[in-house]
Amino acid sequence: MKVEELMERVGITQTGKAIAYIKDGLEELNMISETHISESKLDIAKDKRYYPFPADYVKITDIRVKNHLNSKEEYAYFIRGNKIALIQKDYTAFQDGQTLTAPDIDLPSGGGTWKSPLEAVTDGIQIEYASSPGNSLTNEKDDIDIEPYLAKALVLYVKARIAEDAANMEVKTHM
């Protein structure tokens, strides 16, 4: 489906407003049904704890860390704002270095101290996420990247947004 087809179906002539509503609708659909799954790999850097999420993520579906929970290199991670914090168990030191003390985080127990990663690992973090598919829409001729079975939902979403703008809450409620 093209942007102009959707504009005809909902009866809107303003391209900029239509594209904004389409992008919002695609993002809403993707948060619910994860229609566009992407993957990002990040290098683990020595002594670096915080790593950014991909810029186009809508929802994180999975995080994997290379060598996670083998006997020699045990990692744990937690989410801090829009970043993933990665820590590694250091069995060689018990009190020195950068340690993690956060009582609200349920970390695996045992000997050693949790620190920022002790060594660099190429492609050490793999993040699977629902991405925003509408970022490439710029004009009426662009194709909307959506499955046919979800196209009707997108049309109804845009119609509801138009009704909301017109303060016609009765129509919006029935969409």
HUFEN-V154680 format. One line per field, one symbol per residue. phi: phi as a letter, one per 20 degrees, with the letter a starting at -180 (. if undefined). burial: I if it has 24 or more other C-alpha atoms within 12 Angstrom, else O. A space follows every 50 residues. Layout:
phi=???
burial=???
This chain:
phi=.egffffffemddefgfffffffffffffffedlfcecccdceedgmded cffgfefdbedacccgmfmefecddcbbecmdcdddccfdeecdcenedd cbfedeegepfocecfgebecflfddddbedeeefefcbfefeeebfgfd ffffgffffffffffemefffgfef
burial=IIIIIIIOOIOIOOIOOIIIIIIIIIIIIIOOOIIIOIIIIIIIOOOOII IIIIOIIIIIIOIIIIOOOOOOIIIIIIOOOOOIIIIIIIOOOOOOOOOI OOOOOOOOOOOOIIIIIIOOOOOIIIIIIIIIIIOOIOOIOOOIIIOOOO IOOIIIIIIIIIOOOOOOOOOOOOO
